[in-house]
Amino acid sequence: MKLFKLEVYARTALVLALLMFAGIGFNGYKDIDKRFFVVSMGIDEGKSGFLYEVTLKLALPQADPKAAKNEYLLLKREADSIGAAVAFMKSQVDKEFDFGHMKIIFVGESLAKRNWLTTMDWFFRRRDIQKIAYVAVARPDAATALNIKPMFEDLPSSSFFVAFGDEGSETPYLVTEYLFDLHRRLHERGIDPVVPIVEPYEKQFDIQKAYVVTRRGATLALDPQETGLYSMLLNRSERATLTVQRERESFSVTADEIKLDYALRAGSRPSVTVSGTILGTLEVAGETVEPKELGKYEAALEKQMNEDIVSFLKKLRQADVDPFGFGLRYRATHFNNDTEWDDWRKVYPNLDFSSDVRVIMETTGIIE
């Protein structure tokens, strides 16, 4: 009988202990109706003596999920730190901020020209912010970019998610930079991040330019042509429209397959050689073109592509930026850890560039 009572007491104590500790895993948990979902965020320079102006874009919950109304709330606050600004903004709403769905971070152009490690440190450290969030420079400022509301957007900031994602438009002019890759490139010596520039265009947005970023800030602005070359040289773009405009020649080619690579050769005369092939179709010629005449167009496009690539690489060298990771490859193939970085800093200003890209046009188009 005593054993039976002891067993009952033990089971009762075990049940009570389980009930006491059952809620520990949910400490700090908020119901979904007690949370505001932050879908995007912007950081600008402070305008009232503070370091930062932080803007949050909150998706407003809808009673009917099928309605898909693009309704949102913008909150803005200035402070000397991003964390402090977010904490202050919590006093403006009745719900807790949830950053788990935030997928894009805008950095205002003026702030982007300052130290990125300091600016992005808060995002790198927060465990509730996705490291696959997109990072973009906003022109003229982040608050303007967050307020862009395209007619084709169903949910707040969803148009940016689709544009930067693989399921969106295919264009070499739109580059993507993730938060985790930005962290890696800012801390790694020998490779610099390239961040897209988002600009308002009427009631929509325009993304066809980019900044090469270093620790000291946004260093070199790339125009659309240079942004496209960057994407093609990294094989980030499988399709592109290439145009040749000369005094006696003007035509366009649709590149259906782009395969480019480079070789870094170190020695008495270090050099980088770009090589590869571009398979395409003649798109616009302004005249009747016979298949046997395609060689003339191939040669003209090859000449322009090779000239543009060499000119682009020299511009990057002149600006002392390295988005292709030439320095990282040099460090990976040289094993004197004490001096390899200093050696590369002496090599890069004198690096020679050459390009040997072949163009192959398969057809003159559907109508021949």
C-alpha positions in Angstrom: 0.0 0.0 0.0 2.8 2.4 0.9 4.5 1.6 -2.4 1.3 2.4 -4.2 1.0 5.8 -2.5 4.7 6.6 -3.2 4.1 5.8 -6.9 1.0 8.1 -7.0 3.0 10.9 -5.3 5.9 10.5 -7.7 3.6 10.6 -10.7 1.8 13.6 -9.4 5.1 15.4 -8.8 6.3 14.5 -12.3 3.1 15.9 -13.9 3.3 19.1 -11.8 6.9 19.6 -12.8 6.1 19.1 -16.5 3.3 21.7 -16.3 5.6 24.1 -14.6 8.3 23.9 -17.2 6.0 23.5 -20.2 5.8 27.2 -20.8 9.5 27.9 -20.7 10.0 27.3 -24.4 7.4 30.0 -25.2 8.9 32.7 -23.0 8.6 36.0 -24.9 6.3 34.5 -27.6 3.6 36.8 -28.9 0.4 35.7 -30.7 0.3 36.6 -34.4 -2.4 39.2 -33.7 0.0 40.9 -31.3 2.7 41.4 -33.9 3.5 43.8 -36.7 5.5 42.2 -39.5 8.3 44.4 -40.8 8.7 43.6 -44.5 11.5 46.1 -45.4 13.6 48.7 -43.7 15.6 51.8 -44.6 18.5 53.7 -43.0 19.4 57.3 -43.9 21.7 59.9 -42.5 20.1 61.8 -39.6 18.8 65.2 -40.3 18.5 66.6 -36.8 21.9 66.1 -35.4 21.5 62.3 -35.0 23.6 59.7 -36.9 20.7 57.7 -38.4 17.1 58.1 -39.6 15.5 54.7 -39.5 12.3 53.9 -41.4 10.3 50.7 -41.0 7.6 49.4 -43.5 5.0 47.4 -41.6 2.5 45.2 -43.5 -1.0 45.9 -42.2 -3.0 42.7 -41.5 -6.1 42.1 -43.7 -9.4 40.7 -42.6 -9.8 38.9 -45.9 -6.6 37.1 -47.0 -7.9 36.9 -50.6 -8.3 40.6 -50.9 -4.5 41.1 -51.2 -4.6 44.9 -50.6 -1.3 46.7 -50.6 -1.7 48.5 -47.3 1.2 49.4 -45.1 2.4 51.7 -42.3 5.7 53.7 -42.4 7.3 54.5 -39.1 10.3 56.8 -38.9 12.6 57.8 -36.1 16.1 59.4 -35.7 18.7 58.2 -33.2 22.4 57.7 -32.8 22.0 54.0 -33.2 19.7 51.8 -35.3 18.7 49.7 -32.2 17.8 52.8 -30.3 15.6 54.1 -33.2 13.8 50.7 -33.4 13.2 50.7 -29.6 11.8 54.2 -29.7 9.4 53.3 -32.5 7.9 50.5 -30.4 6.3 53.2 -28.4 4.4 54.4 -31.5 2.4 51.1 -31.9 0.6 48.6 -29.8 2.2 45.5 -31.2 5.6 43.9 -31.1 7.9 44.2 -34.2 8.6 40.9 -36.0 11.6 41.1 -38.3 11.3 37.4 -39.4 9.7 38.4 -42.8 12.0 41.4 -43.6 13.7 40.7 -46.9 15.1 44.0 -48.1 17.3 46.6 -46.5 17.7 50.0 -48.1 20.7 52.2 -47.4 20.3 55.9 -48.4 22.9 57.0 -50.9 24.5 59.7 -48.7 24.8 57.2 -45.8 26.1 54.5 -48.2 29.2 56.6 -48.8 30.2 56.1 -45.1 31.7 53.1 -43.4 29.5 50.0 -44.1 30.8 47.9 -41.3 29.5 50.4 -38.8 26.2 50.9 -40.6 25.4 47.2 -41.1 26.7 45.9 -37.8 23.2 45.9 -36.2 21.8 43.7 -39.1 24.8 41.3 -39.0 24.2 40.6 -35.3 20.4 40.4 -35.0 19.4 36.7 -35.0 15.8 37.4 -36.0 16.8 39.1 -39.3 17.2 36.7 -42.3 20.8 36.6 -43.6 19.3 36.1 -47.1 17.7 39.6 -47.0 18.5 41.7 -50.0 20.6 44.9 -49.5 20.3 47.9 -51.9 21.4 51.5 -52.1 18.4 53.9 -52.3 18.6 57.0 -54.4 18.0 59.7 -53.3 17.2 58.2 -49.9 15.8 55.0 -48.2 12.6 56.7 -47.1 11.7 57.5 -50.7 12.4 53.9 -51.8 10.2 52.5 -49.1 7.3 54.6 -50.1 7.4 53.4 -53.7 4.0 51.7 -54.4 3.9 50.3 -58.0 0.5 49.5 -59.5 1.5 45.9 -60.1 2.4 45.3 -56.4 -0.1 43.2 -54.5 1.6 43.1 -51.1 4.0 45.6 -49.4 7.5 45.4 -50.9 6.6 42.2 -52.8 7.6 43.7 -56.1 11.2 44.1 -54.8 11.2 40.5 -53.5 10.2 39.3 -57.0 12.6 41.6 -58.8 15.6 40.5 -56.8 14.6 36.9 -56.7 15.4 34.3 -59.3 11.7 34.0 -60.2 11.5 37.6 -61.4 12.7 39.4 -64.6 15.8 38.2 -66.3 18.2 41.1 -67.0 21.9 41.6 -66.5 21.3 45.2 -65.3 19.8 44.0 -62.0 22.3 42.6 -59.6 21.6 41.0 -56.2 23.5 41.3 -53.0 22.5 39.3 -49.9 23.2 40.3 -46.3 25.3 37.2 -45.6 27.4 37.8 -48.8 27.8 41.5 -48.0 29.2 40.5 -44.6 31.6 38.0 -46.2 32.9 40.4 -48.8 33.3 43.3 -46.4 35.4 41.2 -44.0 37.3 39.2 -46.7 40.4 40.8 -48.2 40.5 40.7 -52.0 36.9 40.9 -53.0 34.4 43.8 -52.8 30.6 43.7 -52.8 28.4 45.2 -55.6 25.1 46.6 -54.3 22.2 47.6 -56.7 20.9 51.1 -56.8 17.1 51.6 -56.5 15.6 54.8 -57.9 12.0 56.0 -58.2 10.7 56.1 -61.8 7.3 57.9 -62.0 5.2 55.6 -59.7 7.5 52.6 -60.2 11.1 51.9 -59.6 14.2 51.5 -61.7 17.1 49.1 -60.9 19.8 49.2 -63.6 22.8 50.7 -61.8 25.1 49.6 -58.9 27.7 50.6 -56.5 31.0 48.9 -55.8 31.3 49.0 -52.0 34.3 48.8 -49.8 34.7 49.2 -46.0 35.2 52.9 -46.5 31.8 53.2 -48.3 30.2 53.2 -51.7 33.3 53.9 -53.8 32.5 53.5 -57.5 29.1 53.9 -59.3 28.5 51.6 -62.2 26.3 52.7 -65.1 23.9 50.2 -66.8 26.4 49.0 -69.3 29.1 48.4 -66.6 26.5 46.7 -64.4 25.6 44.4 -67.3 29.2 43.5 -67.9 29.7 42.7 -64.3 26.8 40.3 -64.3 27.9 38.6 -67.5 31.6 38.2 -66.4 30.4 36.5 -63.2 27.9 34.4 -65.3 25.1 35.7 -63.1 23.1 36.4 -66.3 22.3 33.8 -68.9 20.6 36.1 -71.3 21.3 39.7 -72.4 20.8 42.1 -75.3 24.0 43.4 -76.7 24.1 46.4 -79.0 26.8 47.7 -81.4 26.7 51.3 -82.3 29.4 52.6 -84.6 29.5 55.1 -87.4 28.6 52.5 -90.1 27.2 49.7 -87.9 24.2 49.6 -85.6 22.6 46.3 -84.6 21.5 44.3 -81.6 22.1 40.7 -80.7 20.1 38.5 -78.2 22.6 36.5 -76.2 21.0 33.1 -75.4 24.1 31.6 -73.7 27.0 33.4 -72.0 30.0 31.5 -70.7 32.9 33.7 -69.6 35.8 33.0 -67.3 39.2 34.6 -66.5 42.7 33.4 -65.7 45.0 35.2 -63.3 48.7 34.8 -64.1 51.2 36.0 -61.6 54.9 36.4 -62.3 57.3 39.0 -63.7 54.3 40.5 -65.6 51.0 39.6 -63.8 47.9 39.7 -66.0 44.2 38.7 -66.2 42.8 37.2 -69.4 39.1 37.0 -69.9 37.9 34.3 -72.3 34.7 32.5 -73.3 31.9 32.4 -75.8 28.6 34.1 -76.4 25.9 32.4 -78.4 23.3 34.7 -79.8 20.8 35.6 -82.5 20.7 38.7 -84.6 17.8 40.8 -83.3 17.9 44.2 -85.0 20.1 44.9 -88.1 18.1 47.5 -90.1 18.9 45.6 -93.3 18.4 42.2 -94.9 21.1 39.8 -93.6 22.0 36.5 -95.3 23.3 33.7 -93.1 26.6 33.8 -94.8 27.0 37.4 -93.7 26.8 36.7 -90.0 30.6 36.5 -89.7 30.8 40.3 -90.2 28.4 40.9 -87.3 30.2 38.4 -85.1 33.5 40.2 -85.7 32.1 43.6 -84.9 30.4 42.5 -81.7 33.6 40.6 -80.6 35.7 43.7 -81.1 33.3 45.9 -79.1 32.9 43.3 -76.3 36.6 42.8 -75.8 37.3 46.5 -75.8 34.5 47.1 -73.3 35.7 44.4 -71.0 39.3 45.6 -70.9 38.1 49.2 -70.4 35.8 48.2 -67.6 38.5 46.2 -65.8 41.0 49.1 -66.0 38.4 51.4 -64.5 38.0 49.1 -61.6 41.8 49.0 -61.1 42.0 52.8 -61.3 39.4 53.1 -58.6 41.2 50.5 -56.5 38.2 48.2 -56.2 38.0 44.5 -56.9 34.4 43.1 -57.3 35.6 40.0 -59.2 37.9 38.8 -56.4 41.2 38.9 -58.3 43.0 39.6 -55.0 41.2 36.7 -53.3 42.3 34.3 -56.0 45.9 35.6 -55.7 45.8 35.0 -52.0 44.4 31.5 -52.6 47.3 30.6 -54.9 50.1 32.1 -52.9 50.9 30.7 -49.5 53.1 33.3 -47.8 50.5 34.4 -45.3 52.7 37.1 -43.9 53.3 39.0 -47.1 50.7 37.8 -49.7 48.3 40.7 -49.1 51.0 43.3 -49.2 52.4 41.7 -52.4 49.0 41.8 -54.0 48.6 45.5 -53.2 51.8 46.1 -55.2 50.7 43.9 -58.0 47.1 45.2 -58.6 48.0 48.7 -59.8 50.3 47.2 -62.5 48.0 44.3 -63.5 47.6 43.9 -67.3 44.2 43.0 -68.8 43.3 41.3 -72.0 40.1 39.8 -73.4 39.5 37.0 -75.9 35.7 36.5 -76.1 34.2 34.8 -79.1 30.7 35.5 -80.5 28.8 32.9 -82.3 25.6 33.9 -84.1 23.4 30.9 -84.7 20.7 32.5 -86.9 19.6 35.8 -88.3 16.3 35.5 -86.5 13.0 33.9 -87.4 12.4 36.0 -90.5 15.3 35.6 -92.8 
